[in-house]
């Protein structure tokens, strides 16, 4: 996923490059911490440092989602989103990291964070939220004439 959201106006919202930097920093520190004795003073110091970095990362993700949902709810009368099967998408190991980086699915307790925020913010600001079905062929349907075509990236190629 290259962008967090793409609007019909052509505007796109990308993730902050700080997210990737923080993730790489966490990986490096955890790698350096692998040989320390569990429970030692140095191990505890590094664990605290890792916990602070994870906290910064989650706060950064939450901030980006809040700013995006507020922008959408305040500037548009009607917002249409697709109800994605995020837990199914996380099963694909090639997409999982980029989906998690967006913060769309932040654990079981905070499922569908983006949708939940949009729902209460559209009520607050008086705009309308329309949720498209998960299995609606939106990428296959022509926006002008409504004809459903077969996209090449959905076709399974046999060799």
Number of C-alpha atoms within 10 A of each C-alpha: 13 11 11 19 13 12 11 7 6 6 9 12 13 14 18 13 8 11 17 14 12 16 14 12 14 19 13 11 15 15 10 11 17 10 9 13 11 12 10 9 11 13 16 15 12 16 17 12 15 18 13 12 17 15 11 14 21 15 12 18 19 18 11 19 21 17 10 17 19 16 12 18 24 14 11 14 13 13 16 12 14 14 15 16 11 15 15 9 13 16 10 10 9 10 12 16 12 16 17 15 19 23 20 20 18 16 12 8 8 11 14 19 18 19 18 12 16 23 18 14 21 21 12 11 14 14 18 17 20 12 14 14 12 12 10 11 13 14 11 15 15 12 10 6 7 10 10 13 11 12 10 9 7 8 8 7 7 4 3
